Amino acid sequence: MHLFYSPVPVQELNILDKEESWHCTRVLRLAAGGIIHLADGLGNLYECQILNADPKRCIVKVVSLTKEYLKRTNYLHIGIAPTKSIDRFEWFLEKATEIGIDEITPILCAHSERVRLKTDRLQKILVSAMKQSLKAYLPKLNEPFELKKLLIRKFTGQKFIGYCESGTEDELQKIYQKGQNAVILIGPEGDFSPDEITLAKKEDFIPISLGKSRLRTETAGIVACHTILLMNS
């Protein structure tokens, strides 16, 4: 399947952007009459026929519409501190998208080593991962958000926070309730501060363990994401 992404609502006739047009006609060498699939990021997959294989302005026509059948009924939101090495954070975004995640919020904490992000570049990584894994849902990527402000936002579902303090927390798979929405907070390399942990607990975030090993930030995010996916599969 050749999967492309449309950032605008899909119509009967659609024009692929320059990057997608070039990939379609020059990289894949698809010609007029060829069949591709178009995802809108909202769960809709469209089978389309190429009408004009222009490398700068490829025009395709919708032939049929199918809904992605692997969409979960639960909603997964991970708030995670960006890593000092941007490559590691980008790796998390890519793999979390491939596994299956609904929303990602980069969180700014007391011990954060990175506070600036190029969200345009990160958005492209999400799109690429969605296409590579043949998904029709594009995760929502929020702008960086202060942890204290995120803690007080309303959320319907279970709320968890993972940190490396006592080692006596229950494992995520033991306390997460299958089918429930979940928001999971993952701290920076220096962990959450004691004040942040106390505040999270006051806002009903449940401390969790992600295993016996001490994990890097991006690894912890992937373990949390994969745990929720497996429990709802």
N, C-alpha and C positions, 0 to 999 in steps of 0.2 A: 504494500500500500504506500502510495506517495501522499504524505499528509502535509498540508499547508495551513497557515493561520490567517484569519481575517480579524483585525482589530476593530472593524466597523461591522454593523449589522449586515448579515448576508442577504443579498437580493437574488432575483432570478438571474441577472447578469452581474458579474463581479470583476473588478480589476485588481489583480495582485499588485502589491507594492513592488518597488524596483528590486529589492533584495530577493523577494520570493519569485518575481518574474525571471530574474537572472538564474536563480537556482533551478527553476522549472525547465527553462528552455536551453540554457547553456551547460549546466552541470548534469542534469538528468537527461538532457537532449530530447525532451518530450515535444511533440509536434501537434498541430491542429488535429482534432479528432481524438487525441489521447484522453485518458481518464485519470483524474486526480481526486483526492478527498480534501475537503475544506472544513476546518474546525473553527468555531466561533468563541471558544473558551468558556462557553456557558453550558456545555454538554451536548451540543448539536453537531452531528457529523453529516456533511453534505457530500454526495457523490456528484462530481462536476465533469463536464466535457470541455476541453480546450477549444475555443473558437478562433482565437488569434494568438499565435505563439510569439508574441513580441517580447524580447528580452528586457524591455523597460516598462512594458505595459501589457502584460498578458491578460487576456480576457477569457473568463470561463463562465459556463452556463450550468446552473443547478439542474441535475437530472433527478435526484431523489434525496430524501432526508431520512436519516436514521438517528435514534437516540442512543447515547452511550449506555450500555447495559451494566457496566461495572461500578456505577456511582453508588457510594455508600449513603445510607440514610442518616448517619451521624456526621457531625461537623467537627473537624479537628483544626484548632488554632494553636500555633506554637509561637511564643514570644521568646526570642533568643538574642543574646548579646553578640554583636558582630565581633569576630575574632581579629586580633592584631594583624594576622596574615589574611588579606582579603581573599586569597586563593582558597583557603580553608572554608571561609564563609560561602563563597560561590559554590564550592563542592557540596556543602550542606543544601543549598537551594536546589541544585541540580538533582541530587539523590532524593530529597524529600518530595520533589515534584514527581519523579519517576515512581516512587513508592505510593504516593497518594496523600495529599495534604490540601486543606481548603484555604487556610490563611496563615500568613507569616508576618510577624511584627518584630523588626529589629528593636531591641530595648536598650536604653541608655541607663547604666547602673553606676553606682559609686566607684566600682573598680574597673569600669570599661576602659579598654585600651584603644578603641576605635569609636569615634563619634560621628564621622562623616562617611557617607556612602554615595556612590553614583548609581542612583536607583534606575536610571535609564539602562545602564549596562546590565544591572541585575535583572531587570524585566526581560531583557533579551535572553538571558540564561534560562529563565523560567519557560519562555516560549519554546526555546530549542529543546529543553528537556521534555516538555509536553509532547512535542512533535516526535521526538526520538522514541518515546515510550508509547506512542499511538494513543494518546488520551485526547478527550474533547474538552476537558475541564482545565482551565488555567487558574492556578492558585492566586489569591489576592495578596499582593505585596504592599504593605503599608510603609509610610515614611517612618524614619526612626522616631521612637516614642519614649518619653521618660517613664521608667518603671513605676514610679509612685503614681503617675497619672493613669497608667494602664491598670494598676491594681484596683482602682475604684470604678472602673467602667463596668457596666452591667453585662453579665454573661449568663445565658441559660444553659446549665450543664454542670459538670464536675470541673473543679479548679485544682490544679496541682502545681507544686514548685519543687524542683530538684536541686539539691545542693550537697556539699560534702562536709557537713558539720559533725553529726553524731554517729552516723552509720547504723542507727536503730530504726530508721524509717521503713515502712512497709513497701514492698516492691509494687511497682505500678500495676502489674498484671493481677495482683491480688486484691486491689481496692478499686480499680476502674470497673465500672459497670457496663457490660457490653450493650451497645446500641445508644449510649448516652453521648451527648456532645461533650467535648473536653477542650480546655485550654491548659497548656503546659508551659511553664516558665523555665528556661535554661539560662544560667548565669554565665558571666565572663570567666576568663582563665583564673582570675583572682577570686572567683566565687562571689556570691551575694554578700553584702555586708550584714552584720548582726541586726542592724536597724531595719534593713530591707526584709530580712527573714521575719522579724517580729511583725512588721507592718503587713506582710503577705498573710501571715497566720491570722491577724486581726480581721482581714478581709476574706477569711474562710478558704484560703488556699491550703491544700493538704500537702505536707511534706512527703516526698516519695524517694525511693531508691530505684536506680536503673541497673542494679547488679552490684557485684562485689568489687569489680575493678573501678579504679578512678579514671573517668573518661574525659577526653578533651571536649570542649564545648560542642563542636560540630558533630562529634561522635555521639554524644549524649542526645543531641537533637534527633539524629537518625534512629537511635535505639528507641526513643520515645515514640517517634512517628511509626516505626515498624511494629512496635508492640500493639499500638492501637489498631493498626491495619489488620494484623493477624487475629486479634480478638474479635474483629467484626467481619472476618471473611467466612 
